[in-house]
């Protein structure tokens, strides 16, 4: 194998892009990541001089929705990431080689780039019964992940499976499904939860590492703040309906046809940190609430056990007891068969305060999570 | 005899291991094993049946949406809910979008590298590639400059020394037979298809809010229609759907199908390889007069035995004697003996790993060797998938299916028997995509007509409240995943899931042997497949990939009473 590797700028030039195109691309990355104009030079410099980052992508207990989401990325598009920005040396979903040859490619990267490669993990790791619930090439997932993490520069835990165990960790968790951060140590882990995460959030996390050569700022749960510091509720375009007490009472009713708030339909937007309301899905086309279904909270730990999905939240963090001023109404619903607590409708002044609280609270573990 | 192990099988969904025995350059025996399990049905027990679509959808992210569809149908069947026509149409449109994306991705990104030698594309003359491309299709991006640019990009990539996803593959293997110019065509369209596929899934985003894993609703679809409102399905949203399907039809008809036929014409010898079983099963789908009017599905329901295209046998998911699962070679146990076969409503499963302690070199194939159970239809092993769908449709007299199949056979100049093969399976997938692209436009036109006529209903909520449900109810929901016949079975007791079971396409195709020693489809089709170099078994990948494996959803466990939790914890 040739030792010489091309930088991202050289790749771009080779593909016929002008210097101007390249600078525009750098500017886009900088803008997407919220970098000030003065930081742009650093982005340009980073992309000009870096060889492609060796990357290995593992699949354990998962459904491959994270890989599928990743290939939906619109900016950058995935062929540009895979051909020009990283060197995806092992991925069971896309790589041409199989079996022994695939394993050889993996080990070649792990040896040659020891301490340098980025490790991406899709899926949880089963720890019950000696790990027999997920084996690849005769080895357990736990064995593989431990070995690979030891030589990785950083680990990205894709999706809720790798970040918090997701569906297979839902009660009674028959296989002992465990998040990646709980089975490895000594290497930084970036959690990018969601079932799956938004494509551009996945690509954005990789681009952040490449462009800025650093781990993005993470919250107390290891999630990039760039994408997980806002509640879906606080960024939802239907929020004014909530504030005004305008709710969908039943799917496809007149209020649903007018796009009212889905809180009473069980929407988990108020307790879910994700970029759905801002970035939206599939290049900004829509997101669950815009298409008429409440958020099911798929980026939050234990969301499968925080159901049923159509039972609405009794109360949610940051709202409630201290609210007095400008409480314009109390709505009590009986749309579902369960007890429904009152909830306050708050003013914009109150909302500003809540958003500020949200940013603070997302930097430390919530009361239920305890940093687990 | 040397045992060759291919693990991991890459370019699939899930964890699949194949062990083969080769003699005189041919596979004489084969064993297929699913090596990962999650425990879905145990997790579903006790939950709200209206939530089941979200849980089961996570069975697979590649064929996302199909489990959600099977699930809402299962619950609706149990509770006697009939969805409004618009909801049926939206479900059909989401189904079509899924097929269009999935089949194209399968051909280019999961299967093509078995036939297309990327390294050989470096030696191609872009002029020649352009001439070939223009002779088979009117696709506008077929200029010499376009192919030269792709080749230059590929060259730089290879020269970088970091081969990434193309590293250490079987390039130069004698089984690759395409001329360099066609290899360049395939490689260029590999990249183009990767860029295109992210578009058609936006149909899911519009109706279901996201992709992968769009949202569904028991009783209909969650997206309301209001042509005078920005917050609902209106003219702008519908126009986007229409445009996406138009663009998809263009890509399928001008890129995918011409490429498929061009590549197939160099590999006609694979029309005699990989036939495997002679029985085919399709549940059918794409209702045109509601889900319960099975006779009016675009894809007919039925079974074919012994490749007898003169007879299509009726299939009933509720008949306890038809679909049954056994575990004699699977890492589970049955309370009344592992030699039994059980209908899904009566199914039980307890995880019981008895394989070798990892790390291991070989599975104990004479004992239990997979996390997949073994389903049978009236005791017969059945192949499911695009080929089964087309054969059942062909035999059932669907003129549209007959026309598209006959036309392809004529183009390739091969007899109808060529369908029973690795190549036939791969071709069938493309041929049904032509039909799907056509049908999507029909469903779209019908949805528009309904709305124009004032019918905007999208959900039937009469049975939404669990208090309106009977104390006990049973249901079956059937569909066709891109990979084949998919059904869910539910037992509801006291408004909760008492038993929930999935029998999925790759369980039919990838399962281990049954109690009578009969092979399932993967194992049967591998026998007889040639292997030129046992160190580089690219031929194994061709036959296995022709089924489009999707293993995560094939592995699951059933539990009828929930008492096995303790047994599981005892490990």
Interface residues (C-beta under 8 A of the other chain):
Chain A: X1 X2 X3 X4 X5 X6 X11 X14 X15 X16 X51 X52 X54 X59 X60 X61 X62 X63 X64 X65 X66 X67 X68 X69 X71 X72 X73 X74 X77 X78 X79 X82 X83 X86 X87 X88 X89 X91 X92 X93 X94 X95 X96 X97 X98 X99 X100 X101 X102 X103 X104 X105 X108 X126 X128 X129 X130 X131 X132 X133 X134 X135 X136 X137 X138 X139 X140 X143 X166 X167 X168 X170 X171 X172 X173 X174 X175 X177 X195 X196 X198 X199 X238 X250 X251 X252 X256 X257 X258 X259 X276 X281 X282 X283 X285 X286 X287 X288 X289 X290 X291 X292 X293 X296 X298 X304 X307 X308 X309 X310 X337
Chain B: X5 X6 X7 X8 X9 X10 X11 X12 X13 X14 X15 X17 X35 X36 X37 X38 X39 X40 X42 X43 X47 X48 X50 X51 X54 X55 X58 X59 X60 X61 X62 X64 X105 X109 X113 X118 X149 X152 X153 X156 X157 X159 X160 X161 X162 X163 X164 X165 X166 X167 X168 X169 X170 X191 X194 X195 X197 X198 X201 X202 X204 X205 X206 X207 X208 X209 X210 X211 X212 X213 X214 X215 X217 X219 X220 X222 X223 X224 X225 X226 X229 X230 X231 X232 X240 X351 X353 X355 X356 X357 X358 X359 X360 X361 X371 X456 X457 X458 X459 X461 X464 X465 X466 X467 X535 X536 X537 X541 X552 X553 X557 X565 X568 X569 X571
